[in-house]
Amino acid sequence: MAVDVITRITALLAKSERTENEHERDAYLAKAQHLATLHAVDLALARSATGRVTEQPERRRVPIGEYRKQANRHLVRLYGVIARSNDVLVDVASDSTAVFAYGLPSDLANVAAMFGSLAHQMVHAGNGHVASRVWEGEMSVGADGWPAATNARRARIHFYAGFTARIGERLSTARTQAERTAGTIVVPAGGGAPATTGAVVLAARGAQVRDFYARTSQARGRWSGNRTVGYSRSVESGRDAGSRARLGGRDAIGA
């Protein structure tokens, strides 16, 4: 990702962190995702003008947490929903201590910036929710459909699930808006080929990453941590926190 694009996205995320207005926060987040998505079109324009390939897919190992930390699988889920809106595919280590991300360098950088901030916020807000003990006396419904009394562990799990779901919705909305804009951008193909649109370019980038993943991934089986958690008021509390979350600096994740 070009330095000027990184600078602009970082500035938007910093503004998002500073504002207390939820609508402004959403607007800054949407614009940051918008820039990151449309940067793919800028790269296609540069490739058309110069004939040079500006990026190639790569695989990166992303540490998540220490062995047997309870937060790991929830952080993996959070990384996954951010990756999904940025053309990044993910394999998960069997012990959930790391993910292996496949994508173009600019997209991987964008995912890393968002994850670094949101993971810290999710854990911090989850700690506050558990400490508040507002969940005491609450009944929750488990993934098996049976009701059970909420304890601190279940409250945290449900809070993280709500937070992650809401972040996924926010990023997906921003991505969809950027794709609509990309559809209006004409990209010269060069070499006598017909021009195309930014939307086609984005689809081609996604296909390039999927092809790279199919050739290089050595994953076997399914990740066991991707299970539904049921429902409780803690899920809604997590969703509320996800709506308020700011996309700021790359704070430490915590555990």
C-alpha positions in Angstrom: 0.0 0.0 0.0 1.4 3.4 -1.0 2.7 5.6 1.9 0.2 8.3 1.1 -2.7 5.9 1.3 -1.5 4.5 4.6 -1.2 8.0 5.9 -4.7 8.9 4.9 -6.2 5.8 6.4 -4.3 6.2 9.6 -5.5 9.8 9.8 -9.1 8.7 9.4 -8.7 6.0 12.0 -7.2 8.6 14.4 -10.2 10.9 13.8 -12.5 7.9 14.5 -10.8 7.3 17.8 -11.0 11.0 18.9 -14.7 11.6 18.2 -17.4 10.9 20.7 -20.1 11.0 18.1 -21.2 7.5 17.0 -22.3 8.6 13.5 -19.0 10.4 12.9 -17.2 7.2 14.0 -19.1 5.1 11.5 -18.4 7.7 8.8 -14.7 7.7 9.5 -14.6 3.9 9.6 -16.6 3.7 6.3 -14.2 6.1 4.6 -11.1 4.2 5.8 -12.6 0.9 4.5 -13.6 2.8 1.3 -10.0 4.0 0.7 -8.5 0.6 1.4 -10.9 -1.1 -1.1 -10.5 1.5 -3.8 -6.7 1.4 -3.5 -7.0 -1.9 -5.4 -8.4 0.1 -8.3 -5.5 2.6 -8.1 -3.0 -0.4 -8.3 -4.9 -1.6 -11.4 -4.5 1.8 -13.0 -0.8 1.8 -12.2 -0.4 -1.7 -13.6 -2.2 -0.7 -16.8 -0.1 2.4 -17.3 3.3 0.8 -16.6 2.7 -2.9 -17.4 4.3 -3.9 -14.1 2.7 -6.1 -11.5 2.6 -4.0 -8.3 1.5 -6.7 -5.8 1.6 -10.5 -5.5 -0.3 -12.5 -2.9 1.6 -13.7 0.1 1.1 -15.7 3.3 1.7 -14.2 6.7 1.6 -15.8 10.2 -0.2 -13.6 12.6 0.2 -14.4 16.4 -3.0 -14.3 18.3 -2.2 -15.3 21.9 -0.4 -17.7 24.2 -1.3 -21.4 24.4 -4.6 -22.2 26.1 -5.6 -18.5 26.6 -9.4 -18.5 26.6 -9.6 -15.3 24.5 -7.8 -16.9 21.5 -10.7 -18.3 19.6 -12.7 -15.1 20.0 -9.8 -13.1 18.7 -9.5 -15.5 15.8 -13.1 -14.9 15.0 -12.6 -11.2 15.1 -9.6 -11.4 12.7 -11.7 -13.5 10.4 -14.6 -11.0 10.1 -12.1 -8.1 9.4 -10.3 -10.3 6.8 -13.5 -11.2 5.1 -14.2 -7.5 4.1 -10.6 -7.1 2.8 -10.1 -10.0 0.4 -7.9 -11.9 2.9 -8.3 -15.7 3.5 -7.4 -17.3 6.8 -6.2 -20.7 8.1 -6.2 -21.2 11.9 -3.6 -23.0 13.9 -5.1 -26.1 15.7 -4.4 -24.5 19.1 -5.8 -21.1 18.0 -2.5 -19.4 18.9 -2.0 -18.0 15.4 -3.7 -17.5 12.1 -2.2 -17.8 8.6 -3.4 -15.0 6.4 -3.4 -15.1 2.6 -3.7 -11.9 0.6 -2.1 -9.0 -1.1 0.3 -6.9 1.0 -1.9 -3.8 1.0 -4.9 -5.8 2.2 -2.9 -7.6 4.8 -1.7 -4.3 6.2 -5.2 -2.9 6.4 -6.4 -6.0 8.3 -3.5 -5.7 10.7 -4.3 -2.1 11.5 -7.9 -2.7 12.2 -7.3 -5.9 14.2 -4.7 -4.3 16.4 -7.2 -1.7 17.5 -10.4 -3.7 17.7 -8.9 -6.7 19.5 -7.7 -4.5 22.3 -11.1 -2.8 22.5 -13.0 -6.1 22.5 -10.9 -7.6 25.4 -11.0 -4.3 27.4 -14.8 -3.9 27.0 -15.3 -7.6 27.7 -13.4 -7.2 31.0 -15.6 -4.3 31.9 -18.8 -6.2 31.1 -17.8 -9.1 33.3 -16.6 -6.9 36.1 -19.9 -5.0 36.1 -21.8 -8.2 37.0 -24.9 -6.9 35.2 -25.3 -10.4 33.9 -26.0 -11.9 37.3 -29.4 -13.6 37.6 -29.7 -13.7 33.8 -30.7 -16.9 31.9 -29.0 -17.5 28.5 -29.7 -19.9 25.7 -26.8 -22.1 24.7 -25.9 -23.3 21.2 -27.7 -26.5 22.0 -31.0 -24.5 22.6 -31.1 -25.3 26.3 -31.4 -22.4 28.8 -28.8 -22.1 31.5 -27.8 -19.6 34.2 -25.2 -17.1 33.0 -21.9 -17.2 34.7 -18.8 -14.9 34.2 -17.3 -17.2 31.5 -20.6 -17.4 29.5 -21.1 -13.7 29.8 -17.7 -13.0 28.4 -18.2 -15.5 25.5 -21.5 -14.0 24.6 -20.2 -10.5 24.8 -17.3 -11.3 22.4 -19.8 -12.9 20.0 -22.0 -9.9 19.9 -19.0 -7.5 19.5 -17.5 -9.5 16.6 -20.9 -9.8 14.8 -21.5 -6.1 15.0 -18.0 -5.3 13.7 -18.5 -7.7 10.8 -21.7 -5.9 9.9 -20.1 -2.4 10.0 -17.2 -3.5 7.8 -19.4 -5.4 5.4 -21.6 -2.3 4.9 -18.5 -0.1 4.3 -17.1 -2.6 1.8 -20.4 -2.8 -0.1 -20.5 1.0 -0.4 -16.9 1.0 -1.7 -17.8 -1.7 -4.3 -20.6 0.4 -5.6 -18.2 3.3 -6.1 -15.7 1.0 -7.8 -18.3 -0.1 -10.3 -18.4 3.5 -11.6 -14.6 3.7 -12.2 -13.3 2.9 -15.6 -10.0 1.1 -15.7 -8.1 1.0 -19.1 -7.0 -2.5 -19.9 -4.1 -1.7 -22.2 -2.8 -3.8 -25.1 -5.9 -3.2 -27.2 -8.1 -5.0 -24.7 -11.4 -3.4 -23.7 -11.6 -1.2 -20.6 -13.1 -2.7 -17.5 -14.5 -1.3 -14.2 -13.2 -1.1 -10.7 -15.7 -3.7 -9.6 -14.3 -6.2 -12.1 -10.8 -5.4 -10.8 -11.8 -6.1 -7.2 -13.3 -9.4 -8.3 -10.1 -10.3 -10.1 -8.1 -9.5 -7.0 -10.2 -11.8 -4.9 -9.9 -14.6 -7.5 -6.1 -14.1 -7.5 -6.0 -14.6 -3.7 -8.3 -17.6 -3.8 -6.0 -19.2 -6.5 -2.9 -18.5 -4.3 -4.7 -20.0 -1.3 -5.6 -23.1 -3.2 -2.0 -23.6 -4.3 -0.3 -22.9 -1.0 -2.6 -23.7 1.9 -1.8 -26.9 3.8 -4.8 -26.7 6.1 -6.6 -29.9 6.9 -10.1 -30.2 8.4 -12.1 -27.5 10.0 -11.3 -25.1 12.8 -13.1 -26.3 15.9 -13.5 -22.9 17.5 -16.1 -21.6 15.0 -19.2 -22.6 16.9 -22.4 -20.6 17.6 -22.8 -19.5 21.2 -26.6 -19.0 21.6 -28.1 -15.8 23.0 -28.3 -13.7 26.1 -28.4 -10.0 27.0 -24.6 -10.2 27.1 -24.7 -10.7 23.3 -26.6 -7.4 22.9 -24.1 -5.7 25.3 -21.3 -6.9 23.0 -23.1 -5.6 19.9 -23.6 -2.2 21.6 -19.8 -2.1 22.3 -19.1 -3.1 18.7 -21.2 -0.2 17.5 -19.2 2.2 19.7 -15.8 0.7 18.9 -13.2 3.1 17.5 -10.7 2.3 14.8 -7.6 3.9 16.3 -4.0 3.0 16.9 -2.4 -0.5 17.1 -2.7 -1.0 20.9 -1.6 -4.2 22.5 -4.2 -7.0 22.4 -4.0 -8.1 26.0 -5.4 -11.5 27.2 
